[in-house]
């Protein structure tokens, strides 16, 4: 496509823009130039039209100055004449005509009709729209015309009246009616940094910048020419843009910084409208990662000694047993689901167990000690519907219970089911599994239910969560578990490795199903299939979905019965006490009158409250997510609650650990009117990083007179009831992971919750008596929130979801078909990108089947990238450090930097930077290793001092250590490696643990495909981004006072990209970074290689300049990959061999040859590593480490010599530095 000619460009698409201004009813009128269209050269041309006579027939378009925020007032200078006695043209635009002309099915709200001018001003301010006001005098009639300039159209309102004030009101009323009818009045606020294309696509300024760069490169135009001019009469700035001399965009704003932003967005709208296929081409290039083309060539010089070692290793490998062993084909999962059918239950033992349960039940009902508990249980609302609950479950495969907060659904429905079976004489035949969204909830509910049954956990009630399991006695059980645990067990069953317990389950209850995380959505798909399989096998299963806030029809239609009828719903009322809801409108004034009023004067709090006031003064249903968490306001609210009451605990909802820490610090270090430093106040934290025992302390009764302040995330939002909580303080936020697959960008954002979440949180205050809720937001803001938050399936990376899908082996269904079968399917584009990513990593083949590597990765409870680290750690003989790296990368950053000691914290961190590598993760690894030595030696005092002195978070290190141990335990239990019971790793698996170059190779494996190359002094280019910066939290930061020079000739690998918005624009930052050498990347980071014109091209964008032929490197890479295939296959064979031995035919066995799957037959054809192959594998790992280390050493020698010679040249006065490339070409070291 060629850029259209100027005249065509302007005339084809340009809407009339002769009226552009900004609205402010408080500012006086001021004359301004009219804006006229010039189709010959530009999209618009300001043309002065000020009249100097005392009387004029009409007034030029008049700008109401200001940006809607009280800035830029000007004086009114409107000249009128009374000589024109002609009536205004057309009909008279009075209120009757306006109402008839713009009639719709509904009327605007009363506030719009009584004060249309004020409401129009608020609406325009929110959207930052420019508005023009024009008044003409027709004798006794004044015609007022208001024009709202929006990105998509100009909206014109006209009012005729004898007075100017009434004419302005009628014109505003006309626009209110028009925008009400079109829905524009209630459209979400995009702000000046976003716009909407004609097809409804909303684009940001970042996308606009990228599109314009793409457009100019696509058609070989130079960079766009931009200009910003000030328009004095309108007190506004006008931005223009031209490409190849043709004007393509313009934008207007009262703030100079926003005018060019509006201009860029306008240019994109214009160009896409001229050729809609351009946007799709642009998005396709983003998806493929080819938007910016290839990188600048990176020198890849391999010194002679290293080249010789590479050649020798390739020659040795091709003669080895491990290289020439059976090369396995792709190992597909079993072709059909084989559930374990060999487990036989003795009818006599079941009858005896049923009698025991019945006897125990009778004793429970007659025991005076249980009378109080039985009374409490029977008073719960769910008990009044016992028969309805049992009947619905009995008559339907799937039942849905909408049980309000306080109804007792979580604790009572599982017991109702089991108790009914016991009283029917079939207690041992009933086994109930109930899922909970979080570990704390599963353990807490199990403990509560066991107490209600007057027994210990482990009798008829058990639980199973990550890191902790207490099984109930077999037959006649209730087990509470997390969703991940149930999915893993279903996966084992689908692989033919079930333990029989799943087949004996009679009921699966999914509690809090409204939370809709990825595991929940995937579990619903699996349960539909499992239901059908159990029904076909004559072993029916009952599924119950439970929630207090649920979109009933969505789940009803997802689970129809065999006749196609929707699943039934039973509504159960709650038994919560009234909760008085207060918002900032209600209590901020009380804080203002207290000793804590200083908190309201903090700049962040003032800004936050100003934003909240906007919700009270506008009818807009959506506002931009603005404002940080107002910590002083939250702390002041807690103080006020404590001061105004004498008893009852306070539950405070915060998004994450950082916010919990910040509020706790404020509460304990500042002076408050309620004297929170008094020992009678205890502060507790509920967060996944806090050890479970510490979290469970909040459920224990406190010492009399003690009041608790419990700082929590949404971990306490559902299922968990903390005794004696009367007050809830809620910031209305949560941490939410959002993933942009096209940019490979994962962001952990602080997002607003839905109204259903607010209700759930408020309900925590009314469980035992009347409660009080304090929302840190305005009431209007709370009312404007969405009903439910965005489901996780629509915003997260689908890579691990797809691996789940493949492990569950959906017969005759592709990956896309399975995900399309979820209750709310993700977009096809996101599915395709995730599949391609897994194929690139070697986990899926071209037929989307699991490879041998994929099967191994599925056995590890980690993100697929981190699972590969574990496998490569075994292969490269550094398993201990690989497990630590995986645990570190899956945890939060343990380093903290107090505001008053930032330089000290940085200095402490720098002490742990490895000598030969600049890596955030390896820095943390060194510190963690040193701390662990103290912990393992039992020297807790030294370990605690170490953490304090180095500004390290102890709870994070503890979590890393637990994750590491769990990973090693999983490897051992899965039969993947031979590890001693005390987690001591054999020597042959940790020979290279001290090699920094091998650890750098593991970072490349862990962070694929996140690589960047320097393109200047501060910026790096990635596959998806033209210019990124290294975040200040990294030791390699390229910004700020601690900026480090970028290393030309090396690549940067990073764990995460963050998109940070600052005012007008946003910037992409790389965090958790490391520098890696080109050879390390080529051997362990790249997934695709091709040679062309003397250049090595990797992963379709990274170019390497190789003075020697790169075929030697590629041959070694291919040899390593072949040996890895043998290693994968041998690992699978070893595991399957151990499983067959453990489950060979015997009494009580769960596996025999008749139950073998096709997968078992295939893996029997493979063999574990022989002694010879193990020896060769050890040599291979040692040789690879030697090559990488020698390469690094020789490379460092070269750069040291280069720097010495360059200093010498400066000393002797020669200004011209050495041309390193010329030196290499003339026969230097790296030839």
N, C-alpha and C positions, 0 to 999 in steps of 0.2 A: 504494500500500500504506500502511495506517495502522499506526502502532506498536501492537502488541498490548497488551491490558490487562495490568496487573501480574501478576495471578494466572495468566493464560494464558501470559504471557511466561516466567514462572518454571517453571510446572508442565509445560508441553509439552516443554521441551528439557533442563531441568536434570538432569544426572546426579547421583546421590547424592554429596554432598561433606561427609560428617560426619567425615571423617578427613583432616586436612591437617597436614603437619609436614615437617621437614627431617631428613635422616639424617646421623648422624655417629657411627660406632662408638666413637670415642675420647672423646666428650663424655658426661658422666653424664646420667642421666635427670632431667627436670624436669616437674612437673605443669603443665598448661596448660588453658585453657578448651576445652570441646568446641565444635564448629561445627555448628549446627543450621540447617535450611532453614526459612525463613518465606515461604510462597508468597503471603502477602497483600500484602507490600510489598517485600521484598528477596530477593536471591538467597541470601544467608546472613547470619546474625546471631550474633556471638560471645555466648556465654552462660556465665558463670562457674559452675563446678561443683566448686570446691575443697571437699573434705571436711575438717572440723576434728577428727573423732573419731580415736582412736588406731587403730581398725581399720575398714577399709572392705571391702565385698564386691568391688568392682572399682576399678580405677585409671582415671582419666580418660585420654583420649588424650594420650600423652606425646610432646612434641617433642624430637627430638635436635637441639640448636641447632647453628648454624654453617652456612656456605654451601658447605661442601665444601672450604674453603681454610684451615681452621684457625682461624676467627674465632668469637667468641661462645660460649665455653664456659660451661656451667652445672652446677649440682650435681644429683645424683640424689636424688630424694625419692619413692621408691616404697613404698607401704604395702601389706602383704599380710595376709591372715587365713587361718588354717588351720581354721576351723570349718566351712567348706563342703566336705562330703565327697562331693557329687554329681559324677559324671564329666562332662566337657565334652560339650556337645550334639553330635550328629552322629558321624561316624566319627572314629577316632583318627588324627590327621594325623602319622603317623610317616614315616620315610624310605621304607619299602616302599609305603605308600599314595600318597605323593607321586609316586614314580616310575611307579606304575601309572596314576595319575590323569592325568598330563601327559606320557604317553609320546609320542614322535615318531620319525620315521625315523632321526634321528641323535641322538647324545648331545652335550651341551655339552662344550667343551674341559676337560681335566683340572683346570686351575687354577680353573675355576668350581665344580667339584665338591668340591675339597679345601678351598677357602676361600671359600664362597659369600657370607659377610658382607662380607669385604673387597672382593670383586669387585662386589657390589651397591653398596657405598659409592662405589667409583670410577665406576661407570656412572651413578649418580645425580648425582655431582658434575659429571661431564662434561656431562650434559644439564641440570644445574641443576634437577632435579626435587625436589619436596618430598615427604618420606616421614614417615609416622606409625607410631609404635610403641605397642602396647597389650599389656599383660600381665594375665591373669586367673588367679586361683588356684582350682583345683578340687581341694582336698585335696592328694593326692600328685602331682597333675598340674598343670603350669603351661601355659596356652595363650598363645602369643605370636602376635600378629597384626601384620604389617607391611603398610602400604598405600602404594604409590607413586602420587603424584598427578601424572599427565601431562596435557598439554593435551587429549588426546583421550579418555582413560579412566582410571579408577582400577584399579590392579593390586593384588590382595590376596593375600598369602601367609600361611598359618597353619601353626604347628608346635606339636605337643604333646610334652612331655617332662617328666621329673622335675626337670630343672634348667633354670634360666632361660637359661643360655648355650647349651645344646643346643636349646632351643625357638627361640631367635633364629636359630640356624644352620638349623634345618629350615624356618622361615618364609622366610628368605632363599633357601634352596635351591628352595622352591616357586616363588618369583618368577623365579628363574633359569630353571627349566624352562618356565614359562609364556612368558617373553619370548623364550627360545630357539625355542620352537615357533612363535611368531607372527612372529619376525624382528625384533621390537622391540629385542632385545639388541644387534643389529648395525646398527641404523638410523643414518644420518648424523646428526651432532650439529648441531642447529639453534641452540642457545643460547637465551638469554632474549629475544633481539630478533627471533625468527622463530617462526612456527607453521605448521601444516599444516591446510588446510581438508579437509572430508570427501571431496572429490574428488581429494585428493592434491596440490593446488596449495600451494606453499610461499610464504608472504607475509612481508614484512619489516615492521618498525615504520614505515618511511616509507610503505609502501602502506597500512598500517592507519590512519595519521594522515590520509592522503588520502581513504580510504574513509569514515571517520567524518565528515570535512568534507563530502564528497559526500552522505552520508546525511542529515545535518542540513539541508543546503540543499535537497535533493530534496523533503523533506517539511516544509520550513519550520519546523524545530525550532530552538531556540536552541542555543548551544554546549553540549557535554556538560559535566556537573558531575562533577568528579573530586575524590577525597579519598584521603589516605593516613594510616592510623593505625598506631601501634606496638602490637604485641601482646607485652607484657612476658614472660609465662610462656614463650612460644615463641621469644623473642628474634628476632621476625620482623616484617615490615611487611606490611600488607594494604591493597591499593588497590581502590577501588570506583569505578564509573562509572554515572551516571544520565543518561538523555535524557528530557526532558519529565517529570521526576519519577519515571521508572521505572528500576529497576536493570537494567542490561544487561550488566555485566561486573565481574569481580573477579579479582584476581591476588595471589599471595603470594610473598614473597622475603625472605631475611634481609638483603639490602641495600635501603635505602630507595629508591635511584634506579631499581631494577629492578622494584619492585612496580607502579608505574603503567604500565610497559611491558607487563608480563604482563597487566595489566588491560585495556589497549587491545586487545591481540591476542585476549584472551578475548571481548571485546565484539564484535569483527569475526566471530569464529567463530560466535558466538551469533546475530548478526543475519543472517549469510549462511545459516545452517542454517534459520532461520525462513523465509527467502525466497531460494532459490538464484539466482533471476534477477537479484537485486540486484548480485551480483558481475559478471555478464556485462554489465549496463547500465553499471556503473562502468568496466569495461575498454573498452567501446565508446566511452565519452566520452573516455577517455584517448587512444584511437587517433585520434579525430576532433579532439582538441585543445579540446574544449568543456567540459571538466570544471569549470572555474572560471568559465565565462561570459565576458562582455565586460569589457574593462578600463575603468577610470574615464576619462571624456572628457578628451582632451588638447587644449589650445587650439591651433588652427591659424589664425593671423592672417597674412594676406598684405597687406603695405602697398600703398597706391595705386600708387606707381611700378612695383612688381613686377607688380601685376595688369595694368597697362597693357602691360608688356612681354610678359606671357603671352598676352594677347589678340592683340597684334600678331604674335607668332610663330605662333600657331595660324592666323591669317588668311593669313600668307605661305606657311605650309606647304601649305595646301589649294590654293594656286595653283601649287605647284612641280611640276617634272617628277618628282622622286623620290617625291612623294606620289601622283601620278596614274599612275605607271608600272604595268606589268603586275604585279598582285598574285598571287604564286604560290600555288598550292594546296600542301597538304602534300606534301612530296617523300618518297615511300616508297622503300625500298631495292629493288634489282632483284627481280623476281618469281621468278627462278630463278638458281641458282648457275651461273656461266659460268666455267669454268676455261680458262686460256689454252691453246689447242691449236695456235697458229700457230708456236710455237718448234719448229724442225726441227733435229735433230742429224745431222750428216754421218756416216754409218756408217764411212767411211774414216778420218775423224779420230778416231773412237772406237777403231777398231782400232789406229791408230798410238799413241794414248795408252795403250791396254792393253799394248802391247808395251813402251813406255817404263816403265810401272809394273812389269811383270814383270822387266825388266832391272834396275831399281832394287832390286827385292826380292831378286833373285839376288845382287847385289853386297852387299846388307846381310847376307845369310846367310853369305857367304864372307869378309867383312871381319873381320880379327882384332881391329880396334878395337871392334867391336860384340859380341865374344864375351862379355864380362862382362855387358853389358846383356841379351843373349839368355838367358844363364844365369839371371839374376835373374827375367826374365819367365817363363821355362819352369818356375821353381820355384813360381810362384803356383798356388794350388789350382784356379783357374778353368781353367788350362791342362790339368789332368788330365781335365777334362770337355769339352774342345774339341769332340769329335765329338758329344757329347750336346747341346751348345749349338747347333751348326750344324744338327743334325737337327731339333731342336724348332722352330727358327726357320723352316726350310725347309718343315716340314709344317703349320705353323699361321700364321694371320694375326696372332694375338696370343699372345705367350709371356710368362710371368712367371718371373723368376729371383729366388729368395730366397737371396741370396749374403751370407754372414756377413762381418763386418768383417775386412779383411785378405785377402779372397779375390782381389782384383784386378778386380772386376767393372767398376768405373768406367773404368779405363784399358785393360783388356784386351778386353772383349767387343766394343767398336767396332772394335778392330784385328783381332780374330779374324774378324769379318765381312768387313772390307775385304781382309785378306790371303787369305782363302779365295777371294774373287772374283778377286783378282790371279792366284793360282795356277791358277785355272780358265780364265785367258785372257780374263776379262771385267771386269777391274779398273776400266775407265773407265765401265762401266755401273753401278757401285756407288757410291752416295752416302749417307752415314750422318749423321744429325743427332741429337745427344745433348743433352738438356736437363739443366741443373743448377739447383738452387734459388737460387743466389746468384751475383753477378758474380764475386766472388773465386774461387769454385770453378770457374766456367766458364773463366776465364783461366788459373788455376793448373793445371787438368787438361789443357787444350790445350797448355800449355807442357811439361808432363811427358810427354804422349804424343808430341809432336814430338821431344823429346829421346830418348825410347825408340826412335824410328824413325830416329835419327841425322840429323835434318834440322831446319831452322828452321821456326818457325810461319809459315804462309803458303804452304807447299809443298803437302803433302797434308792437312795439319791446320790448321784455322782456328778462330776464335771470333767470336761476335757478342754483345755486351752493350751496355747503355745507356752512351752516351758513347764507346764504343770498339769497333771492329770490325777484324779482320784476316781477310780472306777467303782461303780455300784456292784453289789453282789448279783451274779447272773440271774436272769428271769424274774420279771416283776420289778422293773426299774424305771427311774426317771433320770435322764442324763441331760445336763445343760452344757452346751458347747458353743464355740464361736462358729460362724459360717464357714470359715476357712478349714476348720477341722472336719466338718461334715463333707465339704467338697473333696478333701483329700481322701476320705474313706470311700466316697462314691467313686473316685478315680481308681482306687485299688480294686473295688468290686468290678468296675468295667474292664479292668485289666485281667480279671480272673484271679485276683489275689485277695479276695474278701476273706474276713475272719469268721464269717457266719453271723456276726452280731447284726449286720445290716439286714440280712434276710429275716432275722427274728424281730426286727423293729415292726411294731404295729401302727405307730403314729409318729409323724414328723411335724412338729410345730415350728413355724417361722415367726418369731416375735419381732415387733417393731419393723414390719416389712416396708413401712413407708420410707425408711431411710434410703433405700434404693442405691446402695453402693454397688460397685461392679460385681462383687461376690454374690450379693443378693440377687441381682438380675440373672447372673449365670446359674445360680442355684435353682431359680424358678424354671429355667429351660431344662436343666438336668432332671428336676423333679417330675416334669411333664413326661419325660421319656422313661424315668424310673417307674412312675405310676403305671404306664402302659405295659412295661416289661413284667412288673409284679402281677398285674391283672392277667396277662397272658399265661404266666406260670402258675396261676391258681393260688397265689399268695398275696392277697390284696393288701393295700397300704392306705392309711388315712392321712391326708395332709390338711393342716389347719394354718391359716394365715391370720395373724393378729396385729392390731395396731389401734392406737387411739385416734390418729389422724391419717386417713387413707382415702385415696380416690377410689371409692368402691367399684364403680362401673369399669374402671380400667382393669382391675384384677378379676372381676366377675367374667368379663368377656375373654380374658386370657386363659381361664380355666373352665371351659364348658364341659358338661358331662358327656357321656357316650351318645346321648341323643341331641347334643348341640345346645342344650339349655345352659344359660350362664350359671356360674356357681352361686349358691345362696349366701346371703349376708344376714347376720344376726347382730343387732345393735344392743349394747349393754350400757346402761347409764353408769356414771362414776359416783364415787362417794367422797369426793374432795370437798373441802370446806371453801367458803367464799374467799377469793383473793382480790384485794383492792389493787388495781393497776394504776401506777403513777408514772408519769413521763416528765421530761425536763420542764414542760410547761407548768407542772404542778409543784415541783420541789426545788428548782434552782433558786427561786426567790428566798426560800427559807435558808438555803446555804449562804446567800448573799447577806443575810442579816445575822450570820453567826461568825464565830472567830475563824472559821475556815474559809472566809470569803476571799482570801488571797488566792485560792486555787482558781477562782473564776477569772482572775486577772492575768493568768498565764497566757502567752500569745496563742499557743495551740488550742487552749480551751475557748478563748474568745472567737477564734476562727471557726471552731467546731460548732459553737452555739449559733453563730451567724448563719452557717449553712443550714442548721436545723430550723432556724426561724423562717428560712425560705419555704420550707414545707408548710408552715402555718399560714403563709401569705400567698400561696398559689394553689391552683387546682391541678397543676401538672401532676400526672400519675407517676412519672419517673424523673429522677434527677441524677446527674452524674455521681458516681461513687467517689465522694471527696472527703477529705479530712482524715487525719491520723487518729489513733485511739487516744482519747483525752484522759490520760492517766490521772492527773490531779483531780479532775471532776469525778472520776470513779472512786478514788480514795476519799474525797470529800463526802460523796454520797454514803459510803460505808460508815464514815465517822458520824454523819448526821443520823443514820438509822440507829447506830449504837446509842447515841446521845438521847434519842427520843424514845427509847425502850429500855426495859430492865431485864428481859430474858428472851431466849430464842436465838438460834444460830443464824448466821448470814451466809448464803450461798452466792458466790460471785462468778458469773460466766464470762470467760475471756477467750480469745481465739487460740492462743498457744503458749508455749513455755516462756518465750521472751516477754509476753505481756503479763503472765503470772509473776515472773521475777520482778518486772518493773513496778507493778502495783504493790507487791510485798515490800520492796525496797522503800517505796513512798510511805507505806503504813508504819514501817519500823524506824525510819530515820527522820521524819518530819514531825513537828508538833501539831497535834490535832485536839480539837475541843473535847473529844471523847476520851483523851488520854489512852490511846491504843497501846502505849508501852507498858501499861499495867499488866502484871502477871495473870490477871483473871481473864485475859483475852489470849486465845491460842489461834495461830494462823496455820492452816493446813493447805497442802497443794495436791490436787488430783490431776495427774497427767500420766501418759503411757510410759514416760521415762522414769517415773517414781516407782521404786520397788513395790510390788503388790502388797506386801505386809504393811508398809507405811501407808498405803492408800486405804487399806481396810481398817486402819485405826479410827477413821472418822465414823465408822459404824458402831464403835464401842462407846458405852456411856461415859461422858466426861466426869471429872471430879465435880461435886456440887459447887455451884457458884461460878463455874467456868463457862464462858461463852466462846464459841468457835466462829472464826471467819474462814470459810472454805473457798479457796481460789481454784477454779476448775475450768476445763474445756468442756466441749459438749459430751464428754465422757459421762457426765452426771445428768444428761438431759432426759434420758429414757431408762426404764427398767430399774434404775437405782433409786432407792428411797433412803435418804440420810435422816436419821432420827432428829426431831425437834428443830428442823429448819423452818423458820417462820418468815424470813425475809430473803428475797432474791434480788440481786443487783445484776443487771444484764446489759452488756455493751452491744448486744444484737449482732455480733460478728462471729465468724468461724474461719478456720484455715481451710482453703480449698485448692486442690491441685488442678491446674488447667494446662492442657497440652495442645500445642499447635504443631500438628504433624508435618505441615508443609515447611515450617522453619526449624523443625526438630527442637522446639523451644518448650521447656517445662517451667511453669511458674507456680510457686506457692503463694497464693494471693489471700488477702484478708477480705472476705466477701460478707455481704449482708445475708442474714438467714431469712427464711420464709416466715410468714405469719404463723404457720403451724408450729414452727420451732419456738416462736415466742410463747405460744400457748402452752407448749410442753414445758418450757422453762418456768413459766409462771406457776404451772401446776405443782412444781416441786415445793412451793411455799404453802400449799393448802392440803398437805397429806394428813396432818394430825390436828390442826386447828385453823382458825382464820389466819390468812397470810397476807403479805404485802409484797408487791412487785414494783421495782424501780427500773424502768427502761431508760438507758442513757441515749435517748433520742426523743424527738417531739412526737406527740400523739398522731399528728398528720403523717409523719414519716412512717410510723409503725403501720398505719392504715394503708399506706401506698406500697408496702412490700408485697412481693409475689406470694401466692399461697404456699407454694413449695419451692425449695431450692433446686437448682439445676441438677439433674441426675448425673451420677458419676460417669456412666457409660458414654454420655455425650461430651465429656470434657477431659477424659484421661487417655493415656497411651494404651493402645489396644494390644501391644506386643505380648504382655504376660497373659492377657485374657485369651488370646489365640492359642498360646501354649497350653492353657487349661483346656480349651476346646479340643485340641488334638489329643491330649492325654485321656480325655473322656471318651474318645472314639465314637463319635456319632455316626452310626452306620448309614452309608449311602447319602451323607450330607456333607457338602463342602463347608469350608470355614465361613464363607459369606452367608450360606444358607442358615447355619447355626446362629450366627449373630443377628441375622434378619428375623430369626424366630424369637428374639428377646422381646420383652414386653414393650420397650420403646427402642427400636433398633438404631445403631449408629449409622453415620453416613457411609456410603460405599467407598468414597475416596479415602476415608480414614482407615477402613479395613484394608484396602489395596496397598496403602503405604506401609502399614504394619506388616503385611505379608511379605512385601518386598524387602523390608528390613530384616526379617527373620531368614529369608533366603540368602541375603547378603552375609549374615552371620553364620550360615551353615547349619541352622537348626531345622530348616525345611528345604525339601528339594523342589525341583521345578513342577512337580505334581502336587505340591502343598502337603506332602507326607512328611512325618517326622523322620529326620535322619538319625543315625546312631548317636551323634552328638546331641540332637534334640531330645532323645529319650533320656540321656544322662542328665541334661539340664533340667528336665522336668522333675527329677527326683530331689532337687535342692530347693529349700524354701526361700529362694532369693529371686530378685530381678534377674532376667536371663543374662544380662551383661555381667553381673557379679557372679553368677553361677559359672560362667566361662572362666572367670579369674580362678576359681577353685580348681577347675579341670586343668587349666594351663599350669597352675601351681604344682599339681601332681606331676605333670609332664616335664616341667622344668626344674623339678626337685627343690621347691621352696614352698611347700604346702603350709607350713606354720605361718609364714609372712603373708601368703595369699589369703588365708582365713582371716588374719587380722585386717588386711586391706579391704576385703569384702565387708567385714563388720564395720569398719570405719566409714566406708563409702555409703553404707545403708543407714548411718546414724547422722545426727546433727553435728555441726561444728563444735568441738569441745572447748575451743579457745574463746575467752571473753575479754573485753577491753573496757574497763570502767572509765567513765567520763573524766575522772581526775587523774587517771594513771595510764593514759593511752600509750605514751612513749615507753613507759616501763613494761607494759604488756607486749608491745612490739619487740622490744629488746629481748625479753624472755623467750618469745617465739623464735626469734632469729637464731638463738643458741642451738636450736634443734634442727636447723636446715642441714640436710646432708651435704658433705663436702663436694661431691661430684654431681649433684642434681639439685635443681631448684624446683621443688614440688611441695605443694600444700599437703597432699596426702602422705607423702613420705616423711615430711616434717612431723605430722601427727603420729605416724607410725613409730618414729624414733622415740618420741616422748611417751607414747603408750607402752612401748617395750620396757623403757626404764621404770615406769610406774608399776608395771606388772611384776617385775622382779621383786620390788618391795612388797607388793601384795602377796605374792606366792610365798615369800619368806615370813609372812605374818607380821611384818613391821608396819602396822597401821599408822603409827605416829609419823614415821618417816614418809609414808605414802601421802598422808594428809598434808604434811608440810610441803611436799613436792608439788602437789596440786595448787596450793595457795601461792607458792613462790613463782610458779610458772603460769598463773592465770588460766587454770584449766578447771573445767567443770567435772567434779567427781562422779556425779550421777550419770553423766554421758559416758565416761570411761567405764563405769560399772556395766552400763548397758552394752557397750562395745564388747566387753569381756564375756558377758552372757551370750551375746549373739555368736561370738567366735566359738565358744564351747558347744553351743547348740549346732552350729554348722559341722564341727568335727564329729559330734555325736550322730548327726544325720548321715554323714559320709560312712561312718562305721556301721550304723544300723542298716544302711542300704547296701552294704557289702562292696562299696566302691574303693575303700582303702582299708588297710589293716592297721588300726590304731589301738593302743593299749587302753585299758579301762580308765586310767588316770589321764587320758588325753595326751600321753607322750607320743610324739610323732617319730617314726623310725628315721634313722640317720639318712637312709637313701632318699627320703622325701624332703630333706631340708639341707642338702649340701650347698645349694646356691642361695641360701636365705640372706647372706650378707652382701650379695652382688647387687649394687644399685642399678646397674644396667639391666639385669634380669627383672628387677622390680619395676623399672621403667617400661619394660616390655609388657608386664602385667597391667600397668596403667593404660597402655594402648589397647589391650584386649578389653579392659573394663569400660572404656569410654568411647569405643567406636560408635559412630563415625565422627566424633566431636574433635575435629582438628582445625587449627588455624595457622596462618603464616603471616609474618610481619609485612606491612605495606608502607611503613613510615616510622617515625620516631615513637608514635603512641598507638597507632591503630593496627589491628589485625584483620585479615580477610578470612572468613569461613565459607563453607560451601553455600550457605544461604544468605550471608550478610556481607556487604561490601566493606563496612567499617565497624569494628567493635573495639571496645576497650577492656582492659583487665580490671576487674572490680577491686576496690580498695581493701577488701577483706583478704585478698590474696597476697602472698609474699612476692609475687611477680607483678604487682599492680603497676599500671602504666600511667597513673594519674596521682595527683596530690603531692604532698611533701615527701612521701616515701616512694615516689615513682622509680621504677627500675628500668634500665635500658632494655629494649627488645633485642633479642638475639637473632641477627640475620644468619641464615643458613641452617636454622633449626625450626622445628614445628612446635606449636603449643597444643597440648591436649587438655581438654577441660571437661568437667563433670556436668556443668549446668550453664545455660544462658539465661540471663535475667533481663527483662525489659523494664526499665525504670523511666517513669514520666516525671519531667521537671518543667513545670510551667507550660510553655508552648510545645516543646518537642519531647521526644523520648530518645533514649540511648540504650543500646544493647551492650551488656557487660558479660564477660566470661568470669566464672568463679570456680574455685577449687581447680587450680591449673597446675601444669607441669611442663617444663621444656623437655622435649625428646629429640634425639638425634635422627637424621634421615634414615640411617640403616635400620634402626630399631623399628621405625614406622614401616618401612618396606617389608621387613620380615614378619612383623606381628600386628601392625595396625591396618595395613591396606587389605582390602578384600577383592580388588580387581586390578589387574596389571595389563598394560599394552605398551609396545615399543613402536615409536614412529619418529622418523627424521632425527635420529640420535637422541631423542628425549624419551624418558620413561614416564608414562601417564598412569596415575593411580586413582582409582575410585571416581573416574570420569571428570576430574578437575585439577588434581595436584600434579604439577609437572616437575620432573627432576632432570637436571643436566648432568649426564654421566660422561666424563672424558673417555672411559673405557666402556666396552660393551656391557650392558646390564644383564646379559643372558646368564652370567654366572650367579648373580643374586637371585634371579627368578628361578633358576634350576634348584638352588638350595631351598628357596621357599616352597617349591613343589615337592621336594624331597621331605621337608619337614611336615607338610600337609599330609603326605602319604603315610608317614610314620604315625601322625596323629590319628588317622583313620584306624590304623591297626590298634593303637592304644585305646580308642573309644570302643572298638569291637571287643577287645579283650576285657575291658572293664565291664561291659554288659554281660559277657560270657561268664566272668567270675561271679557277678551278682546272681545271675540266673542259676548257676551251678550251686551256689550256697543256698538259694531258695529251694531248689529241688531236694537237696540233702535235708534241709530243715523240715520240709513238708512231704517227705517221701511216705508211701503208704504205711500207715501204722495206726494203732488205736488212737482215735481222737485226731488223726491227721486231717489236714484241710486241702490236700492236693494229691492227686495221683496221675498216672500216665493217661488215664481216660479223660482227664480234665485238661490235658495239654492244649494250648492254643497253637496256631500257626507260628506265632512268635517264638514259642518255646522250641518248636522243631527247628526253627532257623538258628536260634542261638546255641542249640546243641551242636550244630555244625561248626560253630566258632569255638575257639579254645582260648583259655587264659594265656597270659604271657608265659613262655617257657623260660627256663633259667638263662639260656643263651640270650633270649630277647630282653630279659630284664637287665642283664649285663650291658647289652648294646644300648638300652634306653638310658642307663646311667652315664655311659660314655657320651651319648648324644647330648644330654643335658649339660654335662661338663664342657663339652666342646663349644656348644652354643654360647654359654656364659663366657668362655675364654675369648671367642670371636668378638662379642659385644664389648667386653672390657678392653681388649687390645685396640679395637677401633676407637673407643673413647680416649684411650691413652695417647695413641698416635695422633689423633685429631687435636688433642690438647697441646701436644708438642709442636705441631705445625702452627697453631695460633700463638703460642708463646714465642716462637721464633719470629713470626710475622710482627708481633708487637715490639720485640727487641729491635728488629731492623727498622721499624717505623720510628721508634724513639731515636735511634742512631741518626736517621736521615734528618730529623728535626734538630738534633744537637749540632749537626754540621751545617745547618742553615739551609738545607734543601727543602723547599716548600712543598714540592710535589711528593705525595705519598706513593708507596709501592702499589702498583696495579697487581693485585693478587691474582686475578684471572690470567694476566699475561705471564706471571711467574709460573703458574701451574702449567700453562700450555707449553712453556719452554723446557719442561722436564723436571718439575719440582717433585716433592715428596708424594703428593696425592695424584700422581698421574694414573 
